[in-house]
């Protein structure tokens, strides 16, 4: 009999406080940077107990991502790790399950979790097979995150073993080609739009699989690919071409078929104005003291042709001149009071000083494990009235929780762990 066959699943949570709607779910992750770990952290923000496996001595590459924060002792930590690594338990384990001891530990952990998430692509080469995992834990939800998907779900064989980072997912999805100025190169969504959109799809995928497991006791494999996740953000690109023969093209920040809708330069900063439809159009022009009789909606703002007509182009110049004469905040205030969508383009310096952000809990403070001091980061999103999320701990040190997880869940002794360390397995 295998060692993991003798293990019973320990109650959840075992190592974190009880909170949020996902209390009672335990998730194991394997891999690093960025989409899959971020998806797991988003689940952890709402109470899931997330055990984050990292390779000994190496750890997640996000730990080494510029820029860095430091303390008085000279300890440094990536600011990305400060935020995205929080609420995780860090356990070091060699991911090559062709090593018998590594397989024994990994399978013992699989017996104790509800979900396994990974983004390593080459799991079979590491001796990890879905069928075996589902034998160990029949109700397990397996979430694979990759650039182009798994062959079990179909596709062109040439894509399955490819590595993919954020920009590749953006290019392969059709999203990248639609952004930027028409006479310039396509514009990448910064920072990491492909990774973070994939993380959101990953969260949905895990919860869909978990709901089925709750109802039936039956686990399954979930396939999340970057190119498909990002394609969900292309609106009707595919439908417009397939059904209307219309190929959407880049239009910069300006909307191509209605106005005023763009990023405008005020006298001090940038400001956005977003008007769609006759009601907002009339409100906007009235607030700017522009005649709607001279510039009727149907002649200036209903199609690419009207926007590029002499009257449509003249209106654009008048709007830009009106905004350029004023400070961005004044533009926002005037238009907002007229119930026209508008906002100053903010940066992080504006955000951390914003009363609205802070009053909503969107800037939170917690103790970082590396620096040993309080740090500030983006809060928990979205908001729930009955079962809110929270931050119970900052991002962990590499392997900070190895001993308590392996002894507490898998029943290993201190002597066992010492032997594993000597072999470089943990």
N, C-alpha and C positions, 0 to 999 in steps of 0.2 A: 504494500500500500504506500502511496506517495504521502509525503509529509502534509501537503496541503489538504489531502482528503480527510485528515483528522481534525482540521481546524473548523470551528464554528464562527460565523460572522459575529463580531462584537457590536454592541449597541452603538448607534450614531446619535449625536456626536460623542467621540471619546476624548477629544483633545481641544475642542473649541467651545465657546459659550453657545447656548441655544438662542437663536434669534432668526428672524426672517421667515419667509414662506418656504424656503428650501431646507429648513432644519430636518435632519433625518436622512439626508442624501450624502453619501460619501463618494468622492470622485478621485480617481487616480489618473495622473497625466504623465506622458512620456514624450519628450521632445523639447523644442525651444523656439524662441522668436518666430512670430509674434502672435499670429492669429489664434492658434489653439490655446496657448497659455493665457491670453487676454480673455478669451471666452470662458475659461475655467475661473479666472479671477472675477469676472462679472457674476458668475454663479456663486462664488464664494462671498461676494458682497451681500448676498441675500441668504446666507446661512448654510450653504453647502460646505461640508468638510472636505477640503481639497488637499490631497497629498501630491506634491509636485516632485517627481523624480528627476534628479539631476546627476550627471556623470561625475564621479569622484574627481577632485582637483580641477575640474573644468567648469561645470555649472552652466547656467543659461547665459547665452551671449548678451542678453539684455543687461546683465550686470555690468558689462564693459562698454555700454553705449554712451557716447558723449552727449551732453555735458555732464559734469560730476559735481556733487555737493560734498563738502568736507566739514570735519569738526576740528576742534582745537588741537587734537592729538595728531592730525594729519590723515585720519582715516577718510577714504573716499568711497562714494557710492554713486552709481548712475542715477540721475534724476528720473529717468524712465523706469528704472527698477524700483525706485521709491514708490511710485504710483502703481505700476502694473503688477508688482510682485507682492503687494500687501494681501493679507488674509489667507496666505498659503502656508502649508507645512512643508518644509524642505527636507527631503530624504535623498541621500546619495546612494546610487545603485548603478552598477555597470549594466548597460542596456543590452548587451550581447547575451541572449539566453542560450546560446550554444555552450556557455559555461554552466555546468550543472548547478553550482551554488546560486548563481544569478537567477536561473530559471526557478529554483525552489523558492527563493525569496519573492520573486515577481508573482508566481502563481499563488503563493500564500497571501499576498496582498490582493490579488484579483478575487480571491474567495471572500474578501472582506469589503468589497466596494460594490456600488450600484452602477457606476459608469467608468469606463476607461476611455480617455481621450489621447490621441497621438497625432504628431505631424512629421514623422520620421521618413515616410515614403517607403523605405526598404525594410519593412517589418519582417517579411519572410526570410530575408538573408540573416536577420538577427535571431531567427528561430521562434518568431512570434506568429502564431497562426490563429485566426479567428475561431476556427472550429474547435481547437483545443481549449481556448479561453471559455467558450460557451459550454463546453463539457464541464470545466471546473466550476463555472457559475452560470447556470442556464438562464438566469434573469438579467444577465449583464447587458448593458447598452454600450456598444463599441462605436466610438465616433472617430473616424479617420478624417483628418484635415490635410489637404494636399493642393498642389497647383492645378491639376487637371483631372482629379478623380481616380477612382479605383477601377480596374478592368472588370471586376465582378458586376459593375453597373453599366458596362458598355463603353464604347468609344474606340478611338484609333490607337493601336498598340504603341505607336511611336511616342505617345505623350506620357505613358504611365510611369516611367522611371525618371522623368525630368525633375530637376529642382526648379523652384519658382519662388521669387521674392515679390514683394508688393508691386513693383512696377510691371513685372511680367503678368500678374493677374489683371492689372488695369489694361494692359495692351491686348491681352487675349480675350477679354470680355466684350470688347467693343466700346467700353466706356472712354478710354483714353482718346480715341479718335474724335470724340465729340466735344473736346474741351480745349480751349485756347483760341487764339486769333486765327482766322481763316488763311491768312498769308504767312503764318508762322508754324513752327512745329507743334504737334499736339502737346497739351499741358498736363503734366502729372498732377494728380490730386495729392496735396501735401498736407500733413505728414502721415504717410501710411494709410491712405484711404482704403486701399485694397485689403490690407491686413485687418483693419478695424471693422470694415463691412463684413468680411468673412467671419470675424469673431461674433458679430451679432447673429449671422445666419447659424453659426455653430451653436450658440446658446439655444436658439429656437429648435435646432435639430435634436440636441440632447434632451430637451424637455419633451419633445414629441415622442421620442423613443421611450423616455421614462414613464410617460403617461400610459403608453401601451403596456409596459412591463408591470405597472401597478394594477392595471385591469386584468391582465392575463397571466402574469408570472413569467412571461416569455420575453427573453432578450432578443436583440437584433443588431444588425450592423447598419450604421448611418454613414453616408458618404457626403462630405462637404468639400467642395472644390473652390478655389479662389476665383477661377474664371467664371463659374456659374453664380457664385455669391455676388460678385461685382456686376454681373449682367442684370441682376435684380434692380440695380440703380440706374439702368439706362432708359427707364420709362418705356416708351413705345418705339424705340429704334428699330427693333426687328419687325414689329407689327406694321409700322409705317412703310417699310420697304416691301415686305411680303404682300401686303394687302392694298397699298396705294401707290407703290412704285416710287415712294418719296424717300430719298436718302438724306437724313438729317446731317447737317454739317456744322462745323465750329462757327461760333459767332462771338467769341470772346466773352466778356462779362455781360454784354448787352443781349437782351432777349431778341430773337430774330423776327418775331411776329406780333409783338405788342410793345407799347411804351406808355409812359416812362418806366423803364425797368433796366437798371444798370448800376454799376459802381461809378459814382460821380466824384469829381475833385472839388471840394469846398475850399475856402480860403486858407484853412489850416490843416484839415484832414480829409480822408475819404468818407463818403457816406453813401448808403444804398437807398434806392427808392424802388418800390415794387408795386406796379399798378397793372391789374389785369381786369378787363371788362369795362363797360361804359360807366358804371357807378363810381369806381375808384378813379377812373380817368377824369371824370368831371370834377370830382372832389379835389384832385391833385392840381388841375389847371386853375380852379377857382382859388385855391390856397396860394398859388403863385401869381395870381392876378393876370392869367392868360385867358383870352376869350375862347370859349368853346364854340362860339358861332364862327369865329375866324378859323378855328382848327377843330372841326367836327371829328368826333371819335371814328366814324366810319371812313373818313378820308385820311386819317393819320395813324391809326393804331390797331388795325384788325388783321393785317397780313404783311408778309415781306414786301409786297408791292406798295402798300400804303406807307409803310415805314420809310421806304426808299424813294417815294414820290417827292417832288419839290416841296409840297406842303409838309409832309412827314419829316423831311430833313430839316426844314426851317424850324419846326417845333422842337426838334432835338437840340438845335443850337440855342434856342431861347431858354429851354430848360437848363442846359449846361451853364449858360451865362448867369441865370438867376441863382443857381446853386453856388457858382464860383464867387459870387459877391458876398456870400455869407459864411459864417463859421458852421462847421458840420453839426455841432450841437443845436445851433439855432434852426438849421434846416430840419433836423429831426423833430424838434419841439413844435415848429410851425405845422409840419405835415402830420405829426402824431395827433395834434389837437384837432386836426381836420379829419381824423380817422383814415389817414393814408399810411400804408405800411412804409416805414422808413427807420433807419438806424445808423448811427455812427459806426464805422468799421473799427472795432476795438482790438487791442492786443492784450497780452497777459498783464501788463502794468495797469491797464484799465480794469480788467476783470478782478484782480485781487483787491482793488480798492472799492469795488462796487457793493453798495449796500444790498441791492437786489440779490446778487449772487450769494452773499454771506447770509442774509436772512433766510434764504431757501436751503441753506446747508450745502451749497455747491462748492464751498471752500472749506475743507476739513483739516483738522490738525491731529496727528497721532505720532507715537514714538517710533522712530526708525531703528531697527535692530543693529544696523551697521554703525550708524553715527552715534547711537545712544542718546539721541535728543529728539525733540519734537520737530516735525516737518509739516509743511502744508501741501495739499494736493487736491485734485478734483474730487468732489464728494460722490456719494452713491446716487446713481440715476437708473431708473425712474423712482418716483416717490410712491409709497404705498401707505394708506392710512392705518391699516390694521396690523400689517406685518412688515414694517420697514426694514430695509437693509442697514448695514453698519460696517464699521471698520474695527475689528477686534484686536488686530495687531499689524504693525508695519511689516514691510518686506523682510523675510528671514535671512539670516546668514546661511551660507552654503552648508547643507547637511545639519542644520540646527536641530532638526527633529528626528534624525535617523534613529537614535537609540530608543526614544520613547515610543515611536511608531512601531518599530520592529519587535520590541519587547511586548508592547501593549496589544498589538493586533495579531502578531504572528507567533508569540511565545518564545522568541529566541532569548538565550541567556547572555550575560555579559561576556562569557567565554566564547560563545558563538560569534558575537560581534567582533571581538578581538581577532579571531581567526579570519573573518571576512575582511577586516581592515588589512591584515598582513598580506592577503592575496589581492588587494586592490579592488575588491568587489563592491565595497561600500566606502 
